[in-house]
């Protein structure tokens, strides 16, 4: 059974850094794409970063150059290194995984509907 648990959120000042982790368990061999999404109050959930099986990555324009997604397969853990944080990065961050290959495009998707399983989220707050 797939289970995703995020951690690493917190409060930082603008310009600071945080590293989010997502512990992944259950059917780990079926992870075709994993991603980070975020949702701020009053806004829709948006894709932040995604990584495919081949290590290819995709980033939202708003975080490109500041965030880095990576995966440690040995530890079954997904990471999101967030640097140069801005107040607009404040949101609940969610880890997600896609276990189906059918219809998977390239680069790894940043659309919510492309993913099957979700974690409970970890809060990131960036103050000015």
C-alpha positions in Angstrom: 0.0 0.0 0.0 1.3 3.4 -1.0 2.0 5.8 1.9 3.7 9.2 1.6 4.7 11.3 4.7 6.1 14.8 4.3 8.4 16.5 6.8 10.8 19.4 7.0 8.4 22.3 6.8 8.7 25.3 9.1 9.0 29.1 9.3 11.8 31.0 7.8 12.6 34.6 6.8 12.6 35.7 3.2 15.8 34.5 1.5 16.1 31.5 3.8 16.2 27.8 3.0 14.3 24.7 3.8 14.6 21.1 2.8 11.4 19.0 2.6 11.4 15.3 2.7 8.8 12.7 1.7 9.1 9.2 3.0 7.7 6.7 0.5 6.6 3.2 1.3 4.7 0.5 -0.5 5.1 -0.5 -4.1 8.1 1.7 -4.5 9.0 0.0 -7.8 6.0 1.5 -9.4 6.9 5.1 -9.0 6.9 6.6 -12.5 6.9 10.1 -11.4 7.0 11.9 -8.1 6.3 15.5 -7.4 5.9 18.3 -5.0 2.8 20.5 -5.0 1.7 23.4 -2.8 -1.5 25.1 -1.9 -1.8 28.5 -0.4 -4.9 29.8 1.4 -7.6 30.7 -1.2 -5.6 29.3 -4.1 -5.6 26.2 -6.1 -3.1 23.5 -5.6 -0.2 23.9 -8.0 2.7 21.8 -9.2 6.1 22.9 -8.0 8.6 20.3 -9.1 8.5 16.7 -10.4 11.0 14.0 -11.1 10.8 11.0 -13.3 12.2 7.5 -13.2 15.1 8.5 -15.4 16.0 11.4 -13.2 14.5 14.0 -15.5 13.0 17.0 -13.7 10.5 19.7 -14.2 9.9 22.9 -12.3 7.3 25.6 -12.2 8.6 28.8 -13.6 8.1 30.5 -10.2 10.6 28.2 -8.5 13.0 27.4 -11.3 16.6 28.2 -10.2 15.6 28.3 -6.5 14.2 24.8 -5.8 15.7 21.4 -6.5 13.9 18.1 -6.5 15.8 14.9 -5.9 15.2 11.3 -4.9 17.2 8.9 -2.9 16.0 5.5 -4.1 17.9 3.6 -1.5 16.1 5.4 1.3 12.8 5.7 -0.6 12.8 9.4 0.1 11.9 12.4 -2.1 13.4 15.8 -1.3 12.7 19.4 -2.2 15.6 21.8 -1.5 14.1 25.3 -1.3 16.5 28.2 -1.4 15.9 31.9 -1.7 12.5 31.5 -0.3 9.9 34.3 -0.8 6.8 35.1 1.1 4.8 33.9 -2.0 6.2 30.4 -1.4 4.2 30.2 1.8 1.8 27.2 1.4 1.1 23.7 2.5 3.4 21.5 0.5 2.4 18.0 -0.6 4.3 15.1 -1.9 2.6 13.0 -4.6 3.4 10.0 -6.7 2.2 8.4 -10.0 2.2 4.7 -10.2 0.8 4.3 -13.7 2.9 4.6 -16.8 0.0 4.9 -19.3 -0.3 8.3 -20.7 2.8 9.6 -19.0 4.4 12.4 -20.9 7.7 14.2 -20.8 8.9 16.0 -18.9 7.5 14.6 -15.6 4.1 16.2 -15.1 3.2 19.1 -12.8 -0.6 18.6 -13.1 -2.5 17.4 -10.1 -4.6 15.0 -12.1 -1.5 13.1 -13.2 -0.8 11.8 -9.7 -2.5 9.0 -7.8 -1.4 9.2 -4.2 -0.8 12.1 -1.8 0.7 12.8 1.5 -0.9 14.9 4.2 1.3 17.9 3.7 3.8 20.0 5.6 3.5 23.7 6.2 6.0 26.2 4.9 5.8 29.8 6.0 8.1 32.5 4.7 8.0 35.9 6.4 9.2 39.1 4.8 
